[in-house]
């Protein structure tokens, strides 16, 4: 007999995590950062949260979030485009 694992609904919605990144070689922190960034994407794949906002939501420092974003960029999971204006 095997156990069944069920998710508990917390009322915050959900974010889909692509298996490509889930089973990649990036660090666990980078995966969580990627999921947080993905939660900001509405219909497309663009997100605009600040490093500070992500750090606060993830309970970590701005430098740690920056390191994870750099890792994701280096591995080809993110591209960064400067805002125009």
C-alpha positions as a printed NumPy array, in Angstrom:
array([[  0.   ,   0.   ,   0.   ],
       [  1.405,   3.408,  -0.943],
       [  0.682,   6.775,   0.598],
       [ -1.099,   9.51 ,  -1.314],
       [  0.188,  13.066,  -1.16 ],
       [ -2.392,  15.814,  -1.503],
       [ -1.748,  19.535,  -1.824],
       [ -3.468,  21.808,   0.663],
       [ -5.324,  24.717,  -0.939],
       [ -4.104,  27.982,   0.596],
       [ -6.136,  30.378,  -1.527],
       [ -3.197,  31.975,  -3.347],
       [ -3.598,  30.257,  -6.711],
       [ -0.758,  28.312,  -8.237],
       [  2.182,  28.66 , -10.586],
       [  3.048,  26.015, -13.122],
       [  6.658,  24.9  , -12.982],
       [  8.043,  23.633, -16.275],
       [  9.682,  20.207, -15.989],
       [ 12.624,  21.569, -17.974],
       [ 13.635,  23.753, -15.045],
       [ 12.343,  21.401, -12.356],
       [ 14.742,  18.664, -13.442],
       [ 17.574,  20.99 , -14.502],
       [ 20.918,  21.4  , -12.799],
       [ 20.177,  24.868, -11.429],
       [ 20.189,  25.335,  -7.673],
       [ 17.015,  24.83 ,  -5.628],
       [ 17.033,  28.548,  -4.778],
       [ 17.14 ,  29.464,  -8.454],
       [ 14.161,  27.17 ,  -9.092],
       [ 12.161,  28.898,  -6.347],
       [ 13.181,  32.299,  -7.71 ],
       [ 12.105,  31.217, -11.209],
       [  8.731,  30.078,  -9.851],
       [  8.283,  33.422,  -8.058],
       [  9.123,  35.304, -11.26 ],
       [  6.739,  33.073, -13.199],
       [  3.95 ,  33.934, -10.758],
       [  4.184,  37.537, -11.995],
       [  3.621,  36.553, -15.626],
       [  0.002,  36.963, -16.607],
       [ -0.74 ,  35.948, -20.175],
       [  2.803,  36.181, -21.498],
       [  6.258,  35.391, -20.245],
       [  7.282,  38.871, -19.079],
       [  7.527,  39.811, -15.419],
       [  8.501,  43.084, -13.781],
       [  8.933,  42.568, -10.015],
       [ 11.827,  44.359,  -8.356],
       [ 14.731,  42.467,  -6.802],
       [ 13.664,  43.899,  -3.444],
       [ 10.115,  42.652,  -3.807],
       [ 11.291,  39.16 ,  -4.743],
       [ 13.734,  39.12 ,  -1.822],
       [ 10.983,  40.114,   0.595],
       [  8.533,  37.535,  -0.736],
       [ 11.12 ,  34.75 ,  -0.73 ],
       [ 12.463,  35.681,   2.703],
       [ 16.015,  36.174,   1.48 ],
       [ 18.427,  38.967,   0.612],
       [ 18.582,  41.065,  -2.53 ],
       [ 22.059,  39.689,  -3.252],
       [ 20.771,  36.11 ,  -3.075],
       [ 17.921,  36.901,  -5.485],
       [ 20.394,  38.629,  -7.809],
       [ 22.648,  35.561,  -7.678],
       [ 19.728,  33.28 ,  -8.578],
       [ 18.644,  35.552, -11.429],
       [ 22.229,  35.592, -12.738],
       [ 22.309,  31.772, -12.536],
       [ 19.014,  31.497, -14.433],
       [ 20.251,  33.969, -17.042],
       [ 23.596,  32.165, -17.433],
       [ 21.764,  28.845, -17.916],
       [ 19.422,  30.345, -20.531],
       [ 16.185,  30.253, -18.512],
       [ 15.822,  34.051, -18.337],
       [ 16.649,  37.014, -20.496],
       [ 16.779,  40.504, -19.094],
       [ 15.668,  43.46 , -21.163],
       [ 16.096,  47.008, -19.926],
       [ 12.888,  48.951, -19.565],
       [ 12.476,  51.714, -22.08 ],
       [ 11.248,  55.095, -21.116]])
